[in-house]
Amino acid sequence: MRFKLIISALAATLALGVSNHANAQASSLDDLLRLVEEGRARDSAEARERIREFEAQRGEQERLLQEARQRQSREESRSENLESTYGDNEETILGLRQDLREALGDLQELFGVVTLVSGDAASQFETSLTSIQYPERRDFLLRMGDRVGEDSRIATVRDIERLWYELQREATELGRVVRMPLEVIAADGERETRNVVRVGAFNLVADGKYLEWDSGTGNISELVRQPSESRYINSTSRLVNSDSGFTPFALDPTRGQILSLLIEQPTIVERIQQGAEIGYLIIALGILALLLAIERLITLSIISSKVTRQLKNPGEPDSGNPLGRVLKVYHDNKGVDTDTLELKLGEAIIRETPKLQRFLLFLKIISVVAPLMGLLGTVTGMIQTFQAITLFGTGDPTLMAGGISQALVTTVLGLAVAIPTVLLHTVVAGRSKRVTQVLQEQSAGLIADHSEAQNNRAKGGGAA
């Protein structure tokens, strides 16, 4: 029973395998055997047909193979002939070059110099502002350098004269100031035609601003950032508006290097911004100190003038000034004894002193606190610098520039506020002390006169 099952499974498998050759399927072992026989016969017929076709084409394949071998032989022979001809030509070229060098003699050195000068001139003219007017000369110099550099080509007299002319023209243009209309790219990206002034090969200016020229693209653009000092901008305006004569102009002989350094210098506002919050606070203290000092100077000047007028008329005290109020105390207490008068006058001077010394303590505090805050900003900036070094290392100095700038700027701001504040405090304190001294002198004189008058009365009464 098991054998029959195995035979049935095998029959089914073989039936599926030959299903591509016959549409019918085997239903028994006899049918399977018949289908296998038919498939084998068909495969044998196809194989015999392929063999006949291959034998029929064997002669053609052998003929093609023979032709390929003959063509290979011919090409190899031709290659050997070309190699021989190439070697002969190399020897001929070497001989001709040697003959050319011998024939040239001293001219060989001349042509070498011409090649060197042409190459140097081409590289220099490429970045020269004069190339804006004469763009074709660089191509000539490059072609000439390449041509003269070859042994088979010789520079003509016309070429050498043209090279001489271009060098002389460049030297002449270095000393000329030329005005020409050119397309300029403004700072906002707009293109417009302006009257551009070229100062030799050093600077381009237009409408009171410096320009830059890109030799790669040929574009002329306005510098996004101009020098901060007005004298440079004013010199460009004078040059653009000048028609003749001599005009002072801020020339950059380095062809842009000094100008780039001037542009990179921060303005006063930018330096203040580098100080950050501490810098702003120091400036606020400085402004406050200045306002207080101005108020004190004006007030003390007015008081001093009133006291001076009161000195000229001590008999009529005016309550509108400190000395008048002190004199009024004296006139109101003439009948008291000397000690009591002295105390009352001292009290009057003490009442006037705070008004005269008002805000002086604030000025002194600001003069002390400002440099301390500058030191605080210095420490804060150095902390930021060390943090940048810790995170990014010391490879890029720009990462440390912010902290160093804050450290230095806050120190400068602190000293810039403290030094004038100390001077202002000294001036204001001096004026206050002068007024106080006048009050004390007048008070001492009044007490002396009162004491002398009492002594005279006492002596007169005793004599009577």
C-alpha positions as CSV (number, residue, x, y, z in Angstrom):
1,M,0.0,0.0,0.0
2,R,2.8,2.3,0.9
3,F,4.6,1.5,-2.4
4,K,1.5,2.5,-4.4
5,L,1.3,5.8,-2.6
6,I,4.9,6.5,-3.4
7,I,4.4,5.6,-7.1
8,S,1.3,7.8,-7.3
9,A,3.2,10.8,-5.8
10,L,6.1,10.2,-8.3
11,A,3.6,10.0,-11.2
12,A,2.0,13.3,-10.1
13,T,5.4,15.0,-9.9
14,L,6.6,13.8,-13.3
15,A,3.2,14.8,-14.8
16,L,3.7,18.3,-13.5
17,G,7.3,18.4,-14.9
18,V,6.2,17.6,-18.4
19,S,3.1,19.8,-18.4
20,N,5.0,22.4,-20.3
21,H,5.3,20.0,-23.3
22,A,1.8,18.6,-23.3
23,N,-1.6,19.9,-22.4
24,A,-2.9,16.6,-21.1
25,Q,-2.0,15.2,-17.7
26,A,-1.2,11.6,-16.9
27,S,-3.9,9.7,-15.0
28,S,-1.9,6.5,-14.7
29,L,1.6,5.1,-14.9
30,D,1.1,4.1,-18.5
31,D,0.0,7.6,-19.5
32,L,3.0,9.0,-17.7
33,L,5.4,6.7,-19.5
34,R,3.9,7.7,-22.8
35,L,4.3,11.4,-22.1
36,V,7.9,10.9,-21.0
37,E,8.6,9.1,-24.3
38,E,7.0,11.8,-26.3
39,G,9.0,14.6,-24.5
40,R,12.3,12.7,-24.9
41,A,11.7,12.2,-28.6
42,R,10.9,15.9,-29.1
43,D,14.0,16.9,-27.2
44,S,16.1,14.6,-29.3
45,A,14.7,16.1,-32.4
46,E,15.4,19.7,-31.3
47,A,19.0,18.7,-30.3
48,R,19.6,17.2,-33.7
49,E,18.3,20.3,-35.4
50,R,20.7,22.5,-33.4
51,I,23.6,20.3,-34.2
52,R,22.8,20.5,-37.9
53,E,22.6,24.3,-37.7
54,F,25.9,24.5,-35.9
55,E,27.6,22.2,-38.4
56,A,26.2,24.3,-41.3
57,Q,27.7,27.5,-39.7
58,R,31.0,26.0,-38.7
59,G,32.7,27.1,-42.0
60,E,31.4,30.6,-41.7
61,Q,32.7,30.9,-38.1
62,E,36.1,29.6,-39.2
63,R,36.3,32.1,-42.0
64,L,35.5,35.0,-39.6
65,L,38.1,33.7,-37.2
66,Q,40.7,33.6,-39.9
67,E,39.8,37.1,-41.0
68,A,40.1,38.4,-37.5
69,R,43.5,36.8,-37.1
70,Q,44.7,38.4,-40.3
71,R,43.4,41.8,-39.3
72,Q,45.2,41.5,-35.9
73,S,48.4,40.6,-37.7
74,R,48.1,43.7,-40.0
75,E,47.4,46.0,-37.0
76,E,50.3,44.7,-35.1
77,S,52.6,45.3,-38.0
78,R,51.2,48.8,-38.5
79,S,51.7,49.5,-34.8
80,E,55.3,48.5,-35.0
81,N,55.8,50.8,-38.0
82,L,54.1,53.7,-36.1
83,E,56.3,53.2,-33.1
84,S,59.4,53.2,-35.3
85,T,58.1,56.4,-37.1
86,Y,57.3,58.0,-33.7
87,G,60.9,57.3,-32.5
88,D,62.3,58.7,-35.6
89,N,60.1,61.8,-35.3
90,E,61.2,62.3,-31.7
91,E,64.8,62.2,-32.7
92,T,64.1,64.6,-35.6
93,I,62.2,67.1,-33.2
94,L,65.1,67.0,-30.7
95,G,67.5,67.7,-33.4
96,L,65.4,70.6,-34.7
97,R,65.0,72.0,-31.3
98,Q,68.7,71.9,-30.7
99,D,69.3,73.6,-34.1
100,L,66.6,76.3,-33.1
101,R,68.3,76.9,-29.8
102,E,71.7,77.3,-31.4
103,A,70.2,79.6,-34.1
104,L,68.5,81.7,-31.5
105,G,71.6,82.2,-29.4
106,D,71.1,85.2,-27.1
107,L,67.5,85.6,-28.3
108,Q,66.6,82.6,-26.3
109,E,67.3,84.5,-23.0
110,L,65.3,87.4,-24.4
111,F,62.3,85.3,-25.1
112,G,62.6,83.7,-21.6
113,V,62.4,87.2,-20.1
114,V,59.5,88.1,-22.3
115,T,57.7,85.0,-21.1
116,L,58.3,85.8,-17.5
117,V,57.3,89.4,-17.8
118,S,54.2,88.5,-19.7
119,G,53.1,86.1,-17.0
120,D,53.8,88.5,-14.2
121,A,52.1,91.4,-16.0
122,A,49.0,89.2,-16.6
123,S,48.7,88.3,-12.9
124,Q,49.2,91.9,-11.8
125,F,46.8,93.4,-14.4
126,E,44.2,90.8,-13.4
127,T,43.5,92.6,-10.1
128,S,44.4,96.1,-11.2
129,L,41.6,98.6,-11.4
130,T,42.9,99.8,-14.7
131,S,41.6,96.5,-16.2
132,I,38.1,98.0,-15.9
133,Q,39.0,100.2,-18.9
134,Y,41.4,97.8,-20.7
135,P,40.0,94.3,-20.2
136,E,41.5,92.9,-23.5
137,R,45.2,93.3,-22.5
138,R,45.2,90.3,-20.1
139,D,44.1,87.9,-22.8
140,F,46.9,89.2,-25.0
141,L,49.5,88.8,-22.3
142,L,48.3,85.2,-21.5
143,R,48.4,84.3,-25.2
144,M,51.8,85.8,-25.6
145,G,53.2,84.0,-22.6
146,D,51.9,80.7,-23.8
147,R,53.2,81.2,-27.4
148,V,56.6,82.4,-26.5
149,G,57.0,79.6,-23.9
150,E,56.8,77.1,-26.8
151,D,60.1,76.3,-28.5
152,S,58.4,76.3,-31.9
153,R,57.1,79.8,-31.6
154,I,59.0,83.0,-31.6
155,A,57.8,86.4,-30.3
156,T,57.6,89.0,-33.1
157,V,58.7,92.5,-32.8
158,R,55.1,93.6,-32.8
159,D,54.4,91.4,-29.8
160,I,57.4,92.8,-27.9
161,E,56.3,96.4,-28.7
162,R,52.8,95.6,-27.6
163,L,54.1,94.2,-24.3
164,W,56.2,97.4,-23.8
165,Y,53.2,99.5,-24.5
166,E,51.0,97.7,-22.0
167,L,53.6,98.0,-19.3
168,Q,54.0,101.7,-20.0
169,R,50.3,102.3,-20.1
170,E,49.8,100.7,-16.7
171,A,52.6,102.9,-15.2
172,T,50.9,106.0,-16.7
173,E,47.4,105.0,-15.5
174,L,48.7,104.7,-11.9
175,G,49.1,108.4,-11.8
176,R,45.8,109.4,-13.4
177,V,42.4,110.2,-11.9
178,V,39.7,109.1,-14.4
179,R,35.9,109.7,-14.3
180,M,33.7,107.2,-16.2
181,P,30.1,106.0,-16.1
182,L,29.8,102.4,-14.8
183,E,27.2,100.1,-13.5
184,V,27.4,99.9,-9.7
185,I,25.7,97.5,-7.3
186,A,24.3,99.5,-4.4
187,A,24.3,98.3,-0.8
188,D,20.7,97.2,-1.2
189,G,21.5,95.1,-4.3
190,E,20.0,97.5,-6.8
191,R,22.1,98.1,-10.0
192,E,22.5,101.7,-11.2
193,T,24.8,103.7,-13.4
194,R,27.0,106.1,-11.5
195,N,29.9,108.5,-12.3
196,V,32.8,106.4,-10.9
197,V,36.1,108.0,-10.2
198,R,39.2,105.8,-10.5
199,V,42.2,107.0,-8.6
200,G,45.1,105.2,-10.3
201,A,44.9,101.5,-9.5
202,F,44.2,102.2,-5.8
203,N,40.6,103.2,-5.2
204,L,37.2,103.5,-6.8
205,V,34.7,106.1,-5.4
206,A,31.3,107.3,-6.4
207,D,28.7,109.5,-4.7
208,G,30.9,110.0,-1.6
209,K,31.4,106.2,-1.0
210,Y,34.2,103.7,-1.6
211,L,33.6,101.0,-4.1
212,E,35.2,97.5,-4.7
213,W,35.8,95.7,-7.9
214,D,35.5,91.9,-8.3
215,S,38.1,90.8,-10.9
216,G,36.4,87.4,-11.2
217,T,32.9,88.6,-12.1
218,G,33.8,92.1,-13.2
219,N,31.1,93.6,-10.9
220,I,31.6,96.9,-9.2
221,S,29.8,97.1,-5.9
222,E,29.4,99.6,-3.1
223,L,31.1,98.7,0.2
224,V,28.4,97.7,2.6
225,R,30.3,99.3,5.4
226,Q,32.1,102.5,4.9
227,P,34.9,104.0,7.1
228,S,33.5,105.3,10.4
229,E,35.5,108.5,10.4
230,S,33.8,111.3,8.5
231,R,37.0,112.8,7.1
232,Y,37.4,109.8,4.8
233,I,33.9,110.1,3.4
234,N,34.3,113.8,3.1
235,S,37.4,113.4,1.0
236,T,35.6,111.1,-1.4
237,S,32.8,113.6,-1.8
238,R,35.3,116.4,-2.5
239,L,37.1,114.3,-5.1
240,V,33.9,113.3,-6.9
241,N,32.7,116.9,-7.1
242,S,36.1,118.3,-8.1
243,D,36.6,119.3,-11.7
244,S,40.3,120.4,-11.7
245,G,43.2,121.3,-9.4
246,F,44.4,119.5,-6.3
247,T,41.9,117.9,-4.0
248,P,42.8,116.2,-0.7
249,F,41.8,112.5,-0.8
250,A,42.2,109.6,1.6
251,L,44.2,107.3,-0.7
252,D,44.8,103.6,0.1
253,P,48.2,102.8,-1.4
254,T,47.8,99.1,-0.4
255,R,44.9,98.8,-2.9
256,G,42.3,98.0,-0.2
257,Q,44.1,96.4,2.7
258,I,44.2,99.6,4.9
259,L,40.6,100.4,3.9
260,S,39.5,96.9,5.0
261,L,41.2,97.5,8.3
262,L,39.4,100.8,8.7
263,I,36.1,99.2,7.9
264,E,36.6,96.5,10.5
265,Q,37.3,99.0,13.3
266,P,34.2,99.2,15.5
267,T,32.5,102.5,16.0
268,I,31.9,104.1,19.4
269,V,28.4,102.7,19.5
270,E,29.7,99.2,18.6
271,R,32.3,99.4,21.3
272,I,29.7,100.4,23.9
273,Q,27.6,97.5,22.8
274,Q,30.5,95.2,23.4
275,G,30.3,96.2,27.1
276,A,26.9,94.6,27.4
277,E,24.7,95.3,30.4
278,I,27.6,96.3,32.7
279,G,28.8,98.8,30.2
280,Y,25.3,100.3,29.9
281,L,25.1,100.6,33.7
282,I,28.5,102.4,33.9
283,I,27.5,104.8,31.2
284,A,24.2,105.5,33.1
285,L,26.2,106.3,36.2
286,G,28.5,108.6,34.2
287,I,25.5,110.5,32.8
288,L,24.0,110.8,36.3
289,A,27.3,112.1,37.6
290,L,27.5,114.6,34.8
291,L,24.0,115.8,35.4
292,L,24.6,116.2,39.1
293,A,27.9,118.0,38.6
294,I,26.3,120.4,36.1
295,E,23.4,121.1,38.5
296,R,25.9,121.7,41.4
297,L,28.1,124.0,39.3
298,I,25.2,126.1,38.1
299,T,23.7,126.3,41.6
300,L,26.9,127.1,43.4
301,S,27.8,129.7,40.7
302,I,24.5,131.4,41.3
303,I,24.9,131.2,45.1
304,S,28.5,132.5,44.9
305,S,27.4,135.5,42.8
306,K,24.7,136.3,45.4
307,V,27.1,135.9,48.3
308,T,29.5,138.3,46.5
309,R,26.8,140.9,46.1
310,Q,25.8,140.4,49.7
311,L,29.4,141.1,50.8
312,K,29.2,144.5,49.3
313,N,26.2,145.4,51.3
314,P,26.4,143.6,54.7
315,G,24.1,146.0,56.5
316,E,21.1,144.9,54.5
317,P,20.9,141.1,54.8
318,D,19.0,139.3,52.0
319,S,17.3,136.0,52.9
320,G,17.8,134.8,49.3
321,N,21.4,133.8,49.8
322,P,23.3,131.9,52.6
323,L,25.3,134.9,53.7
324,G,22.2,137.0,54.0
325,R,20.5,134.5,56.2
326,V,23.6,134.3,58.4
327,L,23.7,138.1,58.7
328,K,20.0,138.2,59.5
329,V,20.7,135.8,62.4
330,Y,23.3,138.2,63.6
331,H,21.1,141.3,63.3
332,D,18.2,139.4,65.1
333,N,20.5,138.5,68.0
334,K,22.7,141.6,68.6
335,G,21.6,141.9,72.2
336,V,22.7,138.4,73.3
337,D,26.1,137.6,74.8
338,T,29.1,136.6,72.6
339,D,28.9,132.9,73.4
340,T,25.2,132.7,72.5
341,L,25.7,134.7,69.3
342,E,28.5,132.4,68.3
343,L,26.3,129.3,68.8
344,K,23.5,130.8,66.8
345,L,25.8,131.8,64.0
346,G,27.3,128.3,64.0
347,E,23.9,126.8,63.9
348,A,23.0,129.0,60.9
349,I,26.1,127.9,59.1
350,I,25.4,124.3,59.8
351,R,21.9,124.7,58.3
352,E,23.4,126.2,55.1
353,T,26.2,123.6,54.8
354,P,24.0,120.6,53.6
355,K,22.5,122.8,50.8
356,L,26.0,123.7,49.7
357,Q,27.3,120.2,49.8
358,R,24.3,118.5,48.2
359,F,25.1,115.6,45.8
360,L,28.8,115.7,46.6
361,L,28.6,112.4,48.3
362,F,26.9,110.8,45.2
363,L,29.7,112.1,43.0
364,K,32.3,110.7,45.2
365,I,30.5,107.3,45.4
366,I,30.1,107.2,41.6
367,S,33.9,108.0,41.1
368,V,34.6,105.0,43.3
369,V,32.0,102.6,42.1
370,A,32.6,103.1,38.3
371,P,36.1,101.5,38.2
372,L,34.8,98.7,40.4
373,M,32.0,98.0,38.0
374,G,34.6,98.1,35.1
375,L,36.6,95.5,37.0
376,L,33.4,93.4,37.4
377,G,32.9,93.6,33.6
378,T,36.5,92.5,33.1
379,V,36.0,89.5,35.3
380,T,32.8,88.6,33.6
381,G,34.3,88.9,30.1
382,M,37.3,86.7,31.1
383,I,34.9,84.1,32.4
384,Q,33.2,84.1,29.0
385,T,36.5,83.8,27.3
386,F,37.5,80.8,29.5
387,Q,34.2,79.2,28.8
388,A,34.7,79.5,25.0
389,I,38.2,78.1,25.4
390,T,36.8,75.1,27.4
391,L,34.1,74.4,24.8
392,F,35.9,75.1,21.5
393,G,39.6,75.3,22.3
394,T,42.0,78.1,21.1
395,G,41.9,77.3,17.4
396,D,39.5,80.1,16.5
397,P,40.3,83.4,18.1
398,T,37.0,84.9,17.0
399,L,35.2,82.7,19.6
400,M,37.1,84.4,22.4
401,A,36.9,87.9,20.9
402,G,33.5,88.6,22.5
403,G,34.6,88.0,26.1
404,I,37.9,89.8,25.6
405,S,36.1,92.8,24.1
406,Q,33.7,93.0,27.1
407,A,36.6,92.7,29.5
408,L,38.5,95.5,27.9
409,V,35.6,97.8,27.1
410,T,34.1,97.7,30.6
411,T,37.4,98.6,32.1
412,V,37.8,101.5,29.7
413,L,34.2,102.7,30.4
414,G,34.8,102.5,34.2
415,L,37.9,104.6,34.0
416,A,36.3,107.0,31.5
417,V,33.5,107.6,34.0
418,A,35.6,107.6,37.2
419,I,38.3,110.1,36.0
420,P,36.0,112.9,34.9
421,T,33.8,112.3,37.9
422,V,36.7,112.7,40.3
423,L,37.6,116.0,38.6
424,L,34.1,117.2,38.7
425,H,33.8,116.3,42.3
426,T,36.9,118.3,43.1
427,V,35.7,121.3,41.3
428,V,32.2,121.2,42.8
429,A,33.6,120.6,46.3
430,G,36.0,123.5,45.9
431,R,33.2,125.9,45.1
432,S,31.2,124.6,48.0
433,K,34.1,125.0,50.4
434,R,34.7,128.6,49.1
435,V,31.1,129.6,49.9
436,T,31.3,127.8,53.3
437,Q,34.6,129.6,54.0
438,V,33.0,133.0,53.3
439,L,30.2,132.2,55.7
440,Q,32.7,131.1,58.4
441,E,34.9,134.2,57.9
442,Q,31.9,136.5,58.0
443,S,30.6,134.7,61.1
444,A,33.9,134.9,62.9
445,G,34.2,138.6,62.0
446,L,30.7,139.3,63.3
447,I,31.5,137.5,66.6
448,A,34.7,139.4,67.0
449,D,33.0,142.7,66.4
450,H,30.2,141.8,68.8
451,S,32.7,140.7,71.5
452,E,34.7,143.9,71.0
453,A,31.5,146.0,71.3
454,Q,30.5,144.2,74.5
455,N,33.9,144.7,76.0
456,N,33.8,148.4,75.2
457,R,30.4,148.8,76.7
458,A,31.6,146.9,79.8
459,K,34.6,149.2,80.1
460,G,32.5,152.3,79.6
461,G,30.0,151.2,82.3
462,G,32.8,150.5,84.7
463,A,34.4,153.9,84.2
464,A,31.1,155.6,84.8
